[in-house]
Amino acid sequence: MERVYDMKNNTEINRRNFMKKAGMLTAASVLPLPSFATTSKPKFKMGLQLFTVRDTMAENPVATLKTVAALGYQDLETYGYDGEKDMYYGFKASEFKEILDDLQLTATSGHYGFSDYFKSSDNDMKRFVDQCITGAKALNKRYITWPWLAPEYRTIENFKILAEKLNSIGEQVAKAGLGFAYHNHDFEFTDHHGEHGYSSILYDTDPELVKLQMDMYWVEHSSKLSPKQLIENHPGRFVMWHIKDMDKLTRDYTELGNGSIDYITMLSDIDTDALEYYYLEQGGNFAQNSMQSITDSADYFKKHLQRFL
């Protein structure tokens, strides 16, 4: 019998019964699920970065994933892996993979806490990378992604150091048979007396070892170049995208279709040759709550944008 440990109640329960029970505990049972019409099979799976629903993933990850799957999301990007314990969201990596399999979900990338090791020794970084490789392989992921650089490290000198670290990690990850990528925010585009951190990431890293995950919201928010221009200028580099919208007044996050980014025009005229995976995301500023936001964004995406991908 397959079993899983229920951390909240300190009891061991049958995993499948847990999943069945969990479906009644969160928004999965109360949200109206919209009906979607598709005219042709999309080229890519509709993905979700789970950081969007980090509140409900902390409360009840299985019930959250049941809702995610019911909404039509098929692929996931994870965050928050515990390398010391080999755990995702309170489950051993192997158990979490079984949960995903039961829901017919895949996980193709993960955001891992590399920034915490920025000042660590090379050996400590390599040890952490090995843990990430173990966790990624357990879920059959294709990519390991560096998602963030802490504010205290955001200097031009440190961006050059970052590029060296990215090359080293990329080589280690490639030897393990996986891909490695860097995810941007806004701070990479900050002007430092005519220099930008993203230039080091683009030009001081090996394109074969370090791929890029474009956060289209942050590019629209802070870069002088558009997503289309960046992709055209660096063919083969941007293998993953984050798709999220920008509030028309505050420029904060918002649900797809509510904001100022014209994704219909953008996605209808953008090169997808290098694209392998994309993930819808909303880091906060929810109109109601995170679960309703992934519902509304999925609805808009399927009706208006999925035909381009």
N, C-alpha and C positions, 0 to 999 in steps of 0.2 A: 504494500500500500504506500502510495506517495504521500508524504506528510510535510507540513510546513509549520514553523514556530510562529505563533501569534504573539508578537512582542507586547501588544497593548494589554492582553488578558493573561499573559504568562502561561499559556496553555498550548499544547501541541494538537493541531487539528488536521483533519483530512484536507488536502489542498483544494481538491475540486469542490468539496462542500463549502470551504471558505470562500471560494470564488462565487459560488451560487448565492451564499448569504450576503456577500459584500455588495452584490448588485442592488440590494434593497436599502443600503445604508447611506448613499450620497445622492447627488443630483441625478445619477443614472436613472433613478426611479421617478423623478418628478419633472425633468426637463422634457418638453415636447420635442421629439426628434423630427426635424424637417424631412420632407421627401425631396430627393434630388433626381433630376433627369439628366442623363448624359447621352450624347448622340454617338460618341465613338469611344473606344477604349483609350484612356490617356497613356502617354508614353512613360510617365513617371508615376510612382505611388505618391499619394497625398501624404505628406509628412507633417509631424508636429514636434517641436522642441518642448519637452516635458517641463522645462522651467516655467512655461506659461501657467501650468496648473500645479505649481509647487506646493500651494497650500493644501489642496485636496490629496496630492500625492503623499504629503506628510501624514495626513489623517487616515486615509484608506487607499493605498495605491492600487489594489486590485479592482475595487469598485470604480475608481477613476479611469483605469484602463478599459474597463468594460464600456463605459460611456464613450471614451475616445474611439474605440472600435465601432460602436454603434453609430457614431456620427460620420463614419466613412474614412477616418484616418487609417492608413495602412502601415505607415512607417514612422519610426520614432528616432529622436536624438535624445540621449540621456544626459544627465548631469549628476554630480554628487556621489561619485563612486568612492567607496571606502576601500582603499587598496590594502590596508593592513588586514582587514577582515574578509576581503573579497566579497563585498556586499553592495547591492543596489537597493535602496529604499527599504532596508531592513531584511532583505532576503539574500541568501547566498546567490552568487551569480548564476549557478546552475539551476536553482529554483526559480529565479526570475526569468530565465530563458524558457522554462516549462510554462510559466504563466503567459508569456508572450506567444508561445506556440499554441496554447489552448485558445487564445483569442485571435489567432491568425495575424499577429502583428510581427513586424520585423524591427530591428534596431540597427541602423547602418552607420551611425556616428555617435560619439559621446564627447561631452565637454569635461575635461579633467583639470584638476587643480595645480597646474604647472607653476603658476605665479607664486605659490607658497614656497617653491623651491628655487626661486630666482637667485637668491644669495647663498644657496646651499652648495656643498661640494659637488664636483662632477660625479663622484661615486654615489652620493645620495640621490642626485637627479637620475642617474642611470637605474638605480634601484627602484625609484618611483615609476619610471617609464616601463620597467619590466612588469610592475604591478598592473599598470594600465593595459599593457599588452595582454596579460592574463585575463583581465576583466573584459577587454574587447573581444578576445577570441571566444570567451564563454558565451557571448551573445551573438557570435558570428557577425561582428561588425566589420565594415570595410575601412572605416576611418577612425583615427584618434585625433581629437582637435584641441589645440591650445586656445582657450576662449577669452582670456582676460589678462591684463597686466595691471597690478596694483598701482594706485596713484603715486606712491612714493618712488616708483621706478621709471616714471614717464619723462625721461630726459633723452636728448639726442644721443648722448653717450651710451645710455642704457639700451636704446633701440638698436644700436650697433652690436652690443653684447647679446641682445635678444636674438638678432639674426644668426649669430654664431651658435647660440643654443638651439635654435630651430633647425639648423643644418645638422647638428649633432643628433638631436632627437629623431629627426627625419631619417637619418641613416640607420639608427638603431631600430626604429619601427619598420623600415623597409626590409631589413634583414629578417624580421619576424613575419614578413609577408603581408603587412598591412600598409595602409596609406596614412599620411600625416598632413594636417592642415592647420592654418591659423585663421581665427575669426576676428574680424575688426569691429570696433566701436567708433566713437567719434574722436577720441583722443589721439588716434594715429594721424589724423588730419590737422591737428593743431600746429600752427605756425611757430617755429622756434628760430626766429631771426633768419627766415628764408628757407629753413629746412623742415621736413616733415618725417615723423617716425615711419609712416607707411612706405616711404621711399626705401628705407633700409630693408623692410620686409619684402618689398617687390624686387629690389635689385641686388641685395646682399645675401640672398638665400638661393639655394639651388632649386630651380623649377621642377626638377625631377624628384627631389626629396621633400620639398615643402609646397604643398598645394594651398589654395586659399578658399575660405568659406566667406562669401560676401554677404554681409548684412545690408540688404538694400535700403532699409530704413536709415541706417547711420550714414551710408554713402549719400543718400538724398539730403540728409540733415546737415552734413558737415564737409563733404568733399566738393572740390571745385569741378571734378569730373563726374559725369553721370555713371550709373551702373553699366550702361551700354558702352560708353567710352572706355572704361576700365577693362571690360571684357575684350573689346576690340584691340586695345593696346597690349594686352597680355594673354594671347591665345593659349588655351590649354591649361590655364592656371586656376580658374575659378570653377572648381568641381562641385561645390555646394553653395546653395543660397539660403538665406533667411528672408522670408517675406512677411512684412508687417507694415501697418499703415501709420500715418502721422496726423495727429490732431490738427485741424485747420487753424486753431487759435493759439494753443499752447505749444504746439510742436512736440508734444508728448506722444506716447503710444496710443493707438486706438484700434478698434475692430476694423477688419478689412472692409472697405467700402464706405467707411465713415470719415476718412481722412483726405489728405491733400495729394497723396501720391497717385498718379494716374497709371495704375498697373495695366489697364487694358491697352493703352498705347505702348507702354514700356514692353510688356511681354509679347505683344504682337510684332515687335520689331527688334528683337534682341537675339544674339547668337547663343544657342543652347548646345553647340557641338561638344563643349567640354563638360557640360552639366551632367552630374550623375544622380544627385539627390537634392531635394529642397525641403524646407521645414517651415510651416507657418509658426509664427511666434508673436506673443504680446507680453512684454515684461511687466506690465502693470497698467494703471489708469483704466481699469475695467468699467464699462458703463453700469454693469450690475455686479457680476462676479466672474471669476475666471472660467467656470464651466459654461456659463451663458455666452461668454466671449468666444470660446472655441466653437460653440454651436453656431453663433452668428457669422464668424469668419469662415467656417466650413461651408455654410450656406452660400455666402457671397462668392467664395472661391469656386465652388462647383458650378454655380450659375453663370459666372462671368469670366473666370480666368483659367479654369482647368483645361479648356480647349486649346490653350497655347502651349501646354506642357503635357 
